[in-house]
Amino acid sequence: MKRSTRVAVVGGGIGGLTAAIALRMAGFEVVVLERAAELEEIGAGLLLAANAQKALGKLGLAEAVGNLGTPASAGEIRSWRGEVLASIPASEIERRVGAESAAVHRADLQALLLRELGEEPLRLGFEVQGFEQDGAGVTVLLAGGSEERVDLLVGADGLRSKIRARLFGPAAPRYAGYTAWRAVAKSGQDLLAWGSGFESWGRGQRFGCAHIGKGRVYWFATRNAPERGKDGGPGGARATLLTLFREWHRPVPELIEATAREAIRRDDLYDREPLVGRWGQGRITLLGDAAHPMTPNLGQGACQAIEDAVVLARCLREPDEAGRESIPDALRRYERLRAARTAKIVKQSRRIGRIGQLENPLLCRLRDRALAMIPSNVQLKQVEEVVGHEV
Ligand SMILES: Cc1cc2nc3c(=O)[nH]c(=O)nc-3n(C[C@H](O)[C@H](O)[C@H](O)COP(=O)(O)OP(=O)(O)OC[C@H]3O[C@@H](n4cnc5c(N)ncnc54)[C@H](O)[C@@H]3O)c2cc1C
């Protein structure tokens, strides 16, 4: 691929920013077209599992990202009363896969990626409305009528991707049947012993938390609910959650209590059936949530976007075996390399969500008992398949 190749990345989320960094490192000229006038700082944490850290290592960013937050603690699942149902020590995962996982604040990660990319390639307030492609390149059509001519286009424009809709039709994503609240408790460190993050499962609802550095604790909560529900009343989400989780083990209600009301964000959760065959067409491809949105039950959405970014840049940089690969061929090769892994994780995340969100009391009791009986080597093997991967 000639190095004067110009790439447009649509979307400046974690996937788009990482792709832009990887492509620029590979020698391409990159422009990131982001519709927001300012990049939103989501007040939540993010688990970057060992597979993402390994991929970030290929960009020279693993150490800096690791220093942003804390090493992730044990993968521990508890009942709503607090009994440990399953526990995989982080040290054991690290020993098996050869890298640490990190728990970070999203805003810190975004700031680091922005610093690494620099301001020049980022165009804020550029909303992509469509594209036209011909044999020589792609014309990106922007709101307001302007255009950008590039050699190839990467749609990293998230769950409701316009690029994906133009390529594969406007199908809506699939609502998972439950909603999630997320927040960072700035004064939560005394409530959660260092290194003791957990996820607890109840009936139709779950709660998880972890340290993310600088004394901050990230927590999330889920609840089966109709789509597009709202937290009414003067207490908003905080009051709703204090009611829903009042009887749960320490420090669940205490962490909610310690969080400012306006710091709590609510999002319905979605995924899509994996695309079969290809993610793109000609000089256009997809990346991250635009390609494979998944429920967050494995904490892998951003991790997979980061893996995509590294593989995409590599496919475009490396010639094929004959040494003469066209841009469309390189993009199809990228998609082939990524499709099976991401499809498997989408499906696994969906399955875990179904089990975790069970509501029937008898099924929940059976689930908890079954979970406690899974031998730790089997649990470890399952985790290793996801987080031990190296792109
Ligand atoms: C509750 C919850 C918890 C999660 N926890 C984790 C976790 O612990 N670990 C993990 O790895 N993942 C996690 N995820 C998933 C992760 O957040 C996503 O997979 C990841 O952020 C997707 O990044 P992205 O860049 O592909 O898309 P996005 O972050 O959605 O970025 C898309 C960008 O494109 C822009 N855009 C959209 N349309 C246009 C347009 N037409 N023109 C220009 N710009 C446009 C948007 O403004 C946005 O900035 C979680 C998700 C949720 C909901």
The ligand as an ORCA input file, in Angstrom:
! r2SCAN-3c Opt
* xyz 0 1
  C     -22.448      0.024     30.551
  C     -21.293     -0.245     29.648
  C     -20.096     -0.724     30.169
  C     -19.025     -1.036     29.328
  N     -17.879     -1.519     29.884
  C     -16.848     -1.861     29.065
  C     -15.622     -2.358     29.615
  O     -15.442     -2.460     30.842
  N     -14.622     -2.718     28.753
  C     -14.762     -2.608     27.402
  O     -13.829     -2.952     26.677
  N     -15.913     -2.123     26.860
  C     -16.941     -1.739     27.650
  N     -18.082     -1.221     27.112
  C     -18.201     -1.115     25.645
  C     -17.470      0.110     25.120
  O     -17.898      1.259     25.788
  C     -17.738      0.262     23.617
  O     -17.630     -0.972     22.967
  C     -16.719      1.215     23.010
  O     -16.723      2.441     23.691
  C     -17.037      1.417     21.522
  O     -16.154      2.364     20.982
  P     -16.354      2.870     19.496
  O     -15.252      3.850     19.267
  O     -16.485      1.722     18.562
  O     -17.767      3.602     19.454
  P     -18.263      4.912     20.237
  O     -17.574      5.060     21.534
  O     -19.752      4.846     20.236
  O     -17.784      6.116     19.310
  C     -18.443      6.448     18.134
  C     -18.128      7.917     17.814
  O     -18.640      8.213     16.519
  C     -19.247      9.479     16.531
  N     -20.225      9.496     15.439
  C     -21.386      8.797     15.353
  N     -22.002      9.056     14.189
  C     -21.216      9.934     13.515
  C     -21.322     10.575     12.246
  N     -22.371     10.353     11.442
  N     -20.332     11.413     11.858
  C     -19.248     11.654     12.649
  N     -19.117     11.074     13.880
  C     -20.080     10.220     14.306
  C     -19.877      9.575     17.925
  O     -20.103     10.914     18.301
  C     -18.795      8.890     18.774
  O     -17.837      9.820     19.240
  C     -19.165     -0.862     27.924
  C     -20.352     -0.348     27.401
  C     -21.401     -0.040     28.250
  C     -22.671      0.518     27.644
*
